[in-house]
Amino acid sequence: MKKPVRIAPSILSADFANLGAEVRAIEAAGADLVHFDVMDNHFVPNLTIGPLVCEAIRPHVSIPIDVHLMVEPVDALIPMFAKAGANIITFHPEASRHIDRTLSLIKDNGCMAGLVLNPATPIECLNHVLDKLDLVLLMSVNPGFGGQSFIPSTLPKLRQVRALIDAHVQNGGQDIWLEVDGGVKTDNIAEIARAGADTFVAGSAVFGAKDADGGYKGIIEQLKAQAATIG
């Protein structure tokens, strides 16, 4: 049975002067999620956007807003983003003193909850919280900036996490999305999907699409078609 393919364009690469129009355009083009990168210039070396921007774009789209918190500490922002319209909230285990409690906080605020693993973060931190996870996000670049190249060592790590999720489901656990973020392009998404991912963050690949590629709709269709070629 084929896994679903979800494309989540990251608005980090969007035109911020026309953000409402940009998110409407990606939804019309077939995007499944809006990926929302929150950076604090502390946990990662960049400063981006907060709950007010999330609240501002919420009326412009009906698809879920996927909020990736690259901040420390993380707990205080969770209710704020939930109130602002987030549907999914993910955070880094290094940013929380109590991972289980932070996951519960996300769920108590009505959102899907996930953990984000940096390239050097071991997967063992998932072992005791799988029952609370709706998704796992693997960073395939070091977080902080868009437009970086995919780190190849992410592929074996994806396969390891996919095996962990599959075993969890076979033992009666809930399904868990496996998302990847960083350097996802039309020429590597099939290999990434083959390694086990089902949800793909694509920033510059989507928002940098040219008319020759068919614009946003054309590039999203290409990404989905390439990812769907695997069994």
Secondary structure, DSSP 8 states (H G I E B T S, - for coil): -----EEEEBGGGS-GGGHHHHHHHHHHTT-S-EEEEEEBSSSSS-B---HHHHHHHGGG--S-EEEEEE-SS-TTHHHHHHHHT-SEEEE-GGG-S-HHHHHHHHHHTT-EEEEEE-TTS-GGGGTTTGGG-SEEEEESS-TT-SS----TTHHHHHHHHHHHHHHHHHTT----EEEEESS--TTTHHHHHHTT--EEEESHHHHT--GGGTHHHHHHHHHHHHHTT--
